[in-house]
Amino acid sequence: MSHASSSAPLSVDQARTESAGYLALALLGERRPLQVLPSAAGHYIGTADEDGPVSRESVECFPSHAEASHALETGQWQQRLIP
């Protein structure tokens, strides 16, 4: 797994503003962009690398990719604070 560049810690609000994964940075030291990812139950907002998912960032699981994308674009989702 490759590591994206990391820097000073971000707050949850700063991570959201930068569209970066808060948990990926806080727990793994990896600054990764937020994206919509599939799960067995639907879709969630998280981060990934070339090997697959890195962190699940959203509390919610969305029934469709379109709903998860809309939540990501509008900020209408809740950040997980623990893995």
C-alpha positions in Angstrom: 0.0 0.0 0.0 1.4 3.4 -0.9 1.1 6.3 1.4 -0.1 9.7 0.3 1.7 12.7 1.7 0.7 13.6 5.3 1.2 16.9 7.1 -0.1 18.6 10.3 -3.2 17.0 11.8 -6.6 18.2 10.5 -9.7 18.8 12.5 -12.9 17.1 11.3 -14.1 20.4 9.8 -10.7 21.0 8.0 -10.7 17.5 6.6 -14.3 18.0 5.2 -13.3 21.4 3.7 -10.4 19.8 2.0 -12.4 16.7 1.0 -9.8 14.5 2.8 -10.4 11.4 4.9 -10.2 12.4 8.6 -9.8 8.8 9.9 -7.3 7.9 7.1 -5.1 10.8 8.3 -5.7 10.5 12.0 -5.2 6.8 12.3 -2.9 5.9 9.4 -1.2 9.2 8.6 -2.4 9.1 5.0 -4.1 12.1 3.3 -6.6 10.6 0.9 -9.5 12.1 -1.0 -13.0 11.3 0.0 -15.0 9.2 -2.5 -18.0 7.0 -2.8 -17.2 3.3 -2.2 -19.4 0.2 -2.5 -20.2 -2.2 0.4 -22.4 -5.2 0.8 -25.1 -3.0 2.3 -25.0 -0.2 -0.3 -22.5 2.7 -0.6 -20.5 4.8 1.9 -18.1 7.8 1.9 -14.5 6.7 2.5 -11.0 6.6 1.1 -9.2 4.1 -1.0 -5.8 3.4 -2.6 -4.8 1.2 -5.5 -5.3 -1.9 -3.3 -8.8 -1.0 -2.2 -10.6 0.7 0.7 -8.5 2.4 3.3 -11.1 4.0 5.6 -14.8 4.3 6.1 -15.5 7.9 6.9 -19.3 8.2 6.8 -21.6 6.9 9.6 -24.3 6.4 7.0 -24.7 3.7 4.5 -26.5 4.9 1.4 -28.7 2.7 -0.7 -27.3 4.0 -4.0 -24.1 5.5 -5.5 -26.1 8.5 -6.6 -27.4 9.2 -3.0 -23.9 8.8 -1.6 -22.5 11.1 -4.3 -25.1 13.7 -3.5 -24.4 13.5 0.2 -20.6 13.9 -0.5 -21.2 16.9 -2.8 -23.6 18.7 -0.4 -21.9 17.8 2.9 -25.1 16.0 4.0 -23.3 13.2 5.8 -21.9 12.5 9.3 -18.2 11.9 9.9 -17.2 8.7 11.8 -14.9 9.6 14.7 -13.8 6.1 15.5 -13.0 3.1 13.2 
